[in-house]
Amino acid sequence: MNFASPQKAILLAILLVLTVAAGWSRPVAESSWYFAVSGDSRDCGDLIMPKIAQAIADNRKNAPVEFYWHLGDLRALYRRDCDMAMRQDPSFQCPPKLLKDETPTVRNEYLAEAWPDYISNQIQPFQTRDVPFYLGIGNHELISRTRDQFRQHFKEWLTKPTLQQQRKSDRQKGIASVDGDTYFHFIRKGVDIIYLDNANIYEDQNPNNQDPGFSEQQLTWLNLVLKKDEADSQIKTIIVGMHAALPESTSRTHAMDRNCASVCAGIRAYERLRVTQSKGKKVYVLASHSHYFEEYIYDTPEHGGHGLPGWIIGTAGAEQYRPEIKYGYLLVEVTADGTIHNSFQRVYSDSVPVGPEGLTKYCFEQNRRTSTPQEPLKTKTECGCATH
């Protein structure tokens, strides 16, 4: 059949409309989403954290990070942080001496400014770049301070709307939670993001007792959250973050392996996560505490060489435990099926924003500990840990 030119134009227009309409009726293809995570930003965090924030912002086109997650240890608290000390006196020789050996004036001024400094110089760079910030607690937050003090000072971040909405939903399902608590979770695009507080197993803090662990109340809460996730077909993945790694990791000399109470609490959490994994959910575990980046941290003999997928990412500014100083963050890509792909994103001395010359030189050339912490170790066999 032959059509005149106007008729042909009309027919083509109709076909175009039908094609577009058919396209609109098809489901939009799912795609990946991203978040960033690291921990341990004491010592040089005022220099490193703004670099991380800027790197995330600069890479937004390729990997639009939806939030940044900090895994604890904000300021040293047992001594002044070098970034704070050198800001006050650029000629200051780091590392500083222990706080107990400082004058009362220096000690009191530092303690009064430490957490406000963290907010101004480490959280604010993310907020000014429109990167939402989630905050975890680490063991240094409990040096001469309490969880209640931490809850009060960082209430704004511990009561974010996403966390409060999740707590409200949980209570309706019989999962007790406290507004502004230091362990929390929230669900995003089929992924349950869980932060566990293992900063210190002791409720009444003592600077001489710094053993990471979980309270019985928190383990009960975790069990209920995971049961709900297991029953929810919309939840594909569970990503758990904490400060110190669970027991029997490659980082066991500086993790939850210090005493039997810590070991047994950690083993219970690990085995509970394995149950969730066995029910078809993807489970991943993140930690910091050790100041370096390492992958596959639970692929140890105790776990048969194929433990839960886990990473150490203590690279946000704290003194490094390995000869090569590496700062940066873990970029996490969550694919449509809930699988994650991670890549370490490094920041350098000349990464923007560039800091003061003296501080930059110290942080990138000298901010390391010559030996990794060696702590007494316990095993689950020695401790007789029950997993249920």
C-alpha positions as CSV (number, residue, x, y, z in Angstrom):
1,M,0.0,0.0,0.0
2,N,1.3,3.4,-0.9
3,F,0.8,6.4,1.3
4,A,1.3,10.0,0.5
5,S,3.9,11.8,2.5
6,P,1.4,13.3,5.1
7,Q,-0.2,9.9,5.7
8,K,3.3,8.3,6.1
9,A,4.2,11.0,8.7
10,I,1.0,10.3,10.7
11,L,1.6,6.5,10.6
12,L,5.2,7.0,11.8
13,A,4.0,9.2,14.6
14,I,1.5,6.7,15.7
15,L,4.1,3.9,15.7
16,L,6.5,6.1,17.8
17,V,3.8,6.7,20.4
18,L,3.0,3.0,20.6
19,T,6.7,2.2,21.0
20,V,7.2,4.7,23.7
21,A,4.1,3.6,25.5
22,A,5.2,0.0,25.4
23,G,8.6,1.0,26.8
24,W,6.9,2.8,29.7
25,S,5.0,-0.3,30.5
26,R,8.2,-2.3,31.0
27,P,9.8,-2.4,34.4
28,V,12.8,-0.1,34.7
29,A,16.0,-2.2,34.9
30,E,17.5,-2.2,38.4
31,S,21.1,-0.9,38.9
32,S,23.8,-0.8,41.5
33,W,24.0,1.6,44.4
34,Y,26.9,2.7,46.5
35,F,28.1,3.6,50.0
36,A,31.5,4.3,51.5
37,V,32.9,3.1,54.8
38,S,36.0,3.4,57.0
39,G,37.0,3.9,60.6
40,D,39.7,5.0,63.0
41,S,40.1,8.7,62.2
42,R,42.0,9.8,65.3
43,D,45.5,11.2,65.1
44,C,45.3,12.6,61.6
45,G,41.6,12.5,60.8
46,D,41.2,16.2,60.5
47,L,43.5,16.0,57.5
48,I,42.3,12.7,56.0
49,M,38.5,12.8,56.4
50,P,38.0,15.9,54.3
51,K,40.1,14.2,51.6
52,I,37.8,11.2,51.8
53,A,34.7,13.5,51.6
54,Q,36.1,15.3,48.6
55,A,37.1,12.1,46.8
56,I,33.6,10.7,47.3
57,A,32.1,14.0,45.9
58,D,34.5,14.0,42.9
59,N,33.6,10.4,42.0
60,R,29.9,11.0,42.3
61,K,29.3,10.6,38.5
62,N,30.8,7.2,38.4
63,A,29.8,6.0,41.9
64,P,27.1,8.1,43.5
65,V,27.7,7.2,47.2
66,E,24.4,7.4,49.1
67,F,26.0,7.6,52.6
68,Y,29.3,7.4,54.4
69,W,29.6,5.1,57.4
70,H,32.2,5.6,60.2
71,L,33.2,2.5,62.2
72,G,34.4,4.3,65.4
73,D,37.5,5.8,67.1
74,L,37.0,9.5,66.4
75,R,39.6,11.1,68.6
76,A,42.4,9.5,70.7
77,L,41.3,10.7,74.1
78,Y,44.3,9.0,75.9
79,R,46.6,11.6,74.3
80,R,46.1,14.7,72.1
81,D,45.5,14.1,68.4
82,C,48.4,15.3,66.2
83,D,46.1,17.3,63.9
84,M,44.7,19.2,66.9
85,A,48.1,19.7,68.5
86,M,49.8,20.9,65.3
87,R,46.9,23.2,64.4
88,Q,47.6,25.0,67.7
89,D,51.4,24.9,67.2
90,P,52.7,24.0,63.7
91,S,56.1,23.2,65.2
92,F,54.7,20.7,67.7
93,Q,56.6,17.4,67.6
94,C,54.2,14.4,67.2
95,P,53.2,12.0,68.6
96,P,52.1,13.8,71.8
97,K,52.7,12.4,75.2
98,L,50.0,10.6,77.2
99,L,47.3,12.8,78.4
100,K,47.9,11.9,82.0
101,D,51.4,13.4,81.7
102,E,50.1,16.7,80.3
103,T,49.3,19.7,82.5
104,P,45.8,20.0,83.8
105,T,45.1,23.0,81.6
106,V,46.2,21.1,78.4
107,R,44.3,18.0,79.4
108,N,41.1,19.8,80.2
109,E,41.2,22.0,77.1
110,Y,41.8,19.0,74.8
111,L,39.0,16.9,76.3
112,A,36.6,19.8,76.0
113,E,37.4,20.3,72.3
114,A,38.0,16.7,71.1
115,W,34.5,15.8,70.1
116,P,33.4,19.3,68.9
117,D,36.6,19.2,66.7
118,Y,35.5,15.9,65.2
119,I,32.2,17.3,64.3
120,S,33.6,20.5,62.8
121,N,36.6,19.0,60.9
122,Q,35.5,15.4,60.1
123,I,31.7,15.2,59.9
124,Q,31.1,18.7,58.5
125,P,33.1,18.1,55.3
126,F,30.7,15.3,54.3
127,Q,27.6,17.4,55.2
128,T,28.8,20.3,53.1
129,R,29.2,17.9,50.2
130,D,25.7,16.4,50.7
131,V,27.0,13.0,51.8
132,P,24.8,11.6,54.6
133,F,26.9,10.5,57.6
134,Y,26.3,7.4,59.8
135,L,28.3,7.2,63.0
136,G,29.5,4.1,65.0
137,I,31.2,4.0,68.4
138,G,34.7,2.7,69.0
139,N,36.7,1.8,72.1
140,H,38.4,5.2,72.2
141,E,35.0,6.9,72.7
142,L,34.9,5.1,76.1
143,I,38.3,6.2,77.4
144,S,37.4,8.1,80.6
145,R,33.9,8.6,79.1
146,T,30.6,6.7,79.0
147,R,28.2,5.6,76.4
148,D,25.6,8.0,77.8
149,Q,28.0,10.9,77.2
150,F,28.6,9.7,73.6
151,R,24.8,9.3,73.1
152,Q,24.2,12.9,74.2
153,H,27.0,14.5,72.3
154,F,26.3,12.7,69.0
155,K,22.5,12.6,69.4
156,E,21.9,14.3,66.0
157,W,23.6,11.4,64.2
158,L,22.2,8.6,66.4
159,T,18.7,9.8,65.9
160,K,18.7,10.4,62.2
161,P,15.2,10.1,60.7
162,T,16.1,6.8,58.9
163,L,17.2,5.3,62.3
164,Q,14.2,6.6,64.1
165,Q,11.8,5.4,61.5
166,Q,13.4,1.9,61.7
167,R,13.2,1.9,65.5
168,K,9.5,2.7,65.3
169,S,8.9,0.0,62.8
170,D,10.8,-2.5,64.9
171,R,8.8,-1.7,68.0
172,Q,5.6,-2.5,66.1
173,K,7.1,-5.9,65.4
174,G,8.2,-6.6,68.9
175,I,11.9,-5.6,68.6
176,A,12.8,-3.3,71.5
177,S,15.1,-0.4,70.8
178,V,16.2,2.8,72.5
179,D,16.2,6.1,70.6
180,G,19.7,7.3,70.0
181,D,21.4,4.0,71.0
182,T,24.8,3.0,69.9
183,Y,23.7,-0.1,68.0
184,F,21.2,0.3,65.3
185,H,20.1,-0.7,61.8
186,F,18.2,0.6,58.8
187,I,17.0,-1.0,55.6
188,R,17.9,0.4,52.2
189,K,16.9,-1.1,48.8
190,G,16.7,-4.6,50.1
191,V,19.8,-4.4,52.3
192,D,19.8,-4.4,56.1
193,I,22.6,-2.2,57.3
194,I,23.4,-3.1,60.9
195,Y,25.9,-1.4,63.3
196,L,26.9,-3.5,66.4
197,D,28.4,-1.7,69.4
198,N,31.4,-3.8,70.6
199,A,33.4,-0.8,71.8
200,N,33.7,-2.3,75.3
201,I,32.0,-5.2,76.9
202,Y,31.9,-3.5,80.3
203,E,28.9,-1.1,81.0
204,D,30.8,0.8,83.7
205,Q,33.8,2.0,81.8
206,N,37.3,1.9,83.2
207,P,40.3,3.0,81.2
208,N,42.2,-0.1,82.2
209,N,39.4,-2.4,80.8
210,Q,39.2,-2.0,77.0
211,D,37.9,-5.4,76.0
212,P,35.5,-5.3,73.0
213,G,32.3,-7.3,73.3
214,F,28.5,-7.4,73.0
215,S,26.0,-7.2,75.8
216,E,23.3,-9.9,76.2
217,Q,20.7,-7.3,75.4
218,Q,22.4,-6.5,72.1
219,L,22.7,-10.1,71.1
220,T,19.0,-10.6,71.8
221,W,18.2,-7.6,69.6
222,L,20.5,-8.9,66.8
223,N,18.7,-12.3,66.9
224,L,15.3,-10.7,66.5
225,V,16.5,-8.4,63.7
226,L,18.0,-11.3,61.8
227,K,14.9,-13.4,62.3
228,K,12.8,-10.6,60.8
229,D,15.2,-10.4,57.9
230,E,15.2,-14.1,57.3
231,A,11.4,-14.0,57.0
232,D,11.3,-11.0,54.6
233,S,11.7,-12.0,51.0
234,Q,12.5,-8.3,50.2
235,I,15.7,-8.4,52.2
236,K,18.4,-9.9,50.1
237,T,21.5,-8.8,52.0
238,I,22.7,-8.1,55.5
239,I,25.8,-5.9,55.9
240,V,27.1,-5.7,59.5
241,G,29.6,-3.1,60.7
242,M,31.3,-2.9,64.0
243,H,34.5,-1.5,65.5
244,A,36.6,-4.5,66.4
245,A,36.5,-7.6,64.2
246,L,34.7,-10.7,65.5
247,P,36.9,-13.5,66.9
248,E,39.1,-15.9,64.9
249,S,39.9,-13.3,62.2
250,T,43.3,-12.5,60.7
251,S,43.3,-9.5,63.0
252,R,42.8,-11.6,66.2
253,T,45.7,-10.0,68.0
254,H,43.7,-6.7,68.1
255,A,40.0,-7.7,68.0
256,M,37.5,-9.7,70.1
257,D,39.9,-12.4,71.2
258,R,41.2,-10.8,74.4
259,N,39.1,-12.6,77.1
260,C,36.5,-15.3,77.3
261,A,33.5,-12.9,77.7
262,S,34.5,-11.1,74.5
263,V,35.3,-14.3,72.6
264,C,32.1,-16.1,73.5
265,A,29.9,-13.0,72.7
266,G,31.7,-12.6,69.4
267,I,31.3,-16.3,68.5
268,R,27.6,-16.1,69.2
269,A,27.2,-13.2,66.9
270,Y,29.3,-14.8,64.1
271,E,27.4,-18.1,64.3
272,R,24.0,-16.3,64.3
273,L,25.1,-14.5,61.1
274,R,26.1,-17.9,59.6
275,V,22.5,-19.1,60.3
276,T,21.1,-16.2,58.4
277,Q,23.6,-16.9,55.5
278,S,22.4,-20.6,55.4
279,K,18.9,-19.4,54.9
280,G,19.8,-17.8,51.6
281,K,20.7,-14.3,52.6
282,K,24.0,-12.7,51.6
283,V,25.9,-11.7,54.7
284,Y,29.0,-9.4,54.9
285,V,30.9,-8.1,57.9
286,L,33.0,-4.9,58.1
287,A,35.2,-3.7,61.0
288,S,38.1,-1.3,61.7
289,H,40.1,-1.1,65.0
290,S,43.2,-2.4,63.3
291,H,44.7,0.4,61.3
292,Y,45.1,-1.0,57.8
293,F,43.0,-2.4,55.0
294,E,42.6,-6.1,54.6
295,E,40.2,-8.5,52.8
296,Y,38.9,-12.0,53.6
297,I,39.6,-11.6,57.3
298,Y,37.5,-14.6,58.3
299,D,39.1,-17.0,55.8
300,T,41.1,-18.6,58.7
301,P,41.8,-22.2,59.7
302,E,39.2,-21.9,62.5
303,H,36.5,-21.2,59.9
304,G,37.8,-23.8,57.5
305,G,39.4,-21.2,55.3
306,H,36.0,-20.0,54.0
307,G,34.4,-17.8,56.7
308,L,31.9,-15.0,56.3
309,P,33.1,-12.4,53.7
310,G,34.8,-9.7,55.9
311,W,37.0,-6.6,55.6
312,I,39.2,-4.5,57.9
313,I,39.1,-0.8,56.9
314,G,40.8,1.2,59.7
315,T,42.3,3.8,57.3
316,A,40.7,7.2,58.1
317,G,43.6,8.8,59.8
318,A,44.8,6.8,62.8
319,E,48.4,5.7,63.2
320,Q,49.0,2.9,60.7
321,Y,50.1,-0.6,61.9
322,R,52.0,-1.5,58.7
323,P,55.1,0.0,57.2
324,E,53.4,1.6,54.2
325,I,50.9,4.3,55.3
326,K,47.6,4.0,53.4
327,Y,44.6,6.2,54.0
328,G,41.3,5.9,52.3
329,Y,37.9,4.3,52.3
330,L,36.1,1.2,51.1
331,L,33.8,1.9,48.2
332,V,30.9,-0.6,48.3
333,E,28.9,-1.3,45.2
334,V,25.6,-3.2,46.0
335,T,24.3,-4.8,42.8
336,A,20.7,-5.5,41.9
337,D,20.8,-9.0,43.4
338,G,22.3,-7.8,46.7
339,T,25.9,-9.0,46.0
340,I,28.5,-6.4,46.9
341,H,31.7,-5.5,45.2
342,N,34.3,-3.6,47.2
343,S,37.3,-1.5,46.2
344,F,39.8,0.4,48.3
345,Q,39.9,4.1,47.4
346,R,43.1,5.6,48.5
347,V,43.8,9.3,49.3
348,Y,47.2,10.9,49.1
349,S,49.2,13.8,50.5
350,D,48.3,15.9,47.5
351,S,44.6,14.8,47.4
352,V,42.4,17.9,47.8
353,P,41.9,19.6,50.1
354,V,45.7,19.9,50.7
355,G,46.5,20.4,54.4
356,P,49.3,22.2,56.2
357,E,52.7,21.2,55.1
358,G,54.0,20.1,58.5
359,L,50.9,18.0,59.4
360,T,50.8,16.5,55.9
361,K,54.5,15.4,56.2
362,Y,54.0,13.8,59.6
363,C,50.7,12.1,58.7
364,F,52.0,10.6,55.4
365,E,55.5,9.8,56.4
366,Q,55.6,9.1,60.2
367,N,52.1,8.3,61.5
368,R,52.7,4.6,62.0
369,R,53.3,2.3,64.9
370,T,56.5,0.2,64.5
371,S,54.8,-3.0,65.7
372,T,51.2,-4.3,65.6
373,P,49.5,-4.5,69.0
374,Q,50.0,-8.0,70.5
375,E,47.2,-8.8,73.0
376,P,46.7,-12.0,75.0
377,L,44.5,-14.4,73.0
378,K,41.7,-16.7,74.1
379,T,40.0,-19.4,72.0
380,K,36.4,-20.6,72.0
381,T,37.6,-24.1,72.9
382,E,39.6,-22.7,75.9
383,C,36.6,-20.6,76.9
384,G,34.0,-23.3,76.4
385,C,31.8,-21.0,74.4
386,A,28.2,-22.0,73.6
387,T,27.0,-20.8,70.3
388,H,23.2,-20.9,71.0
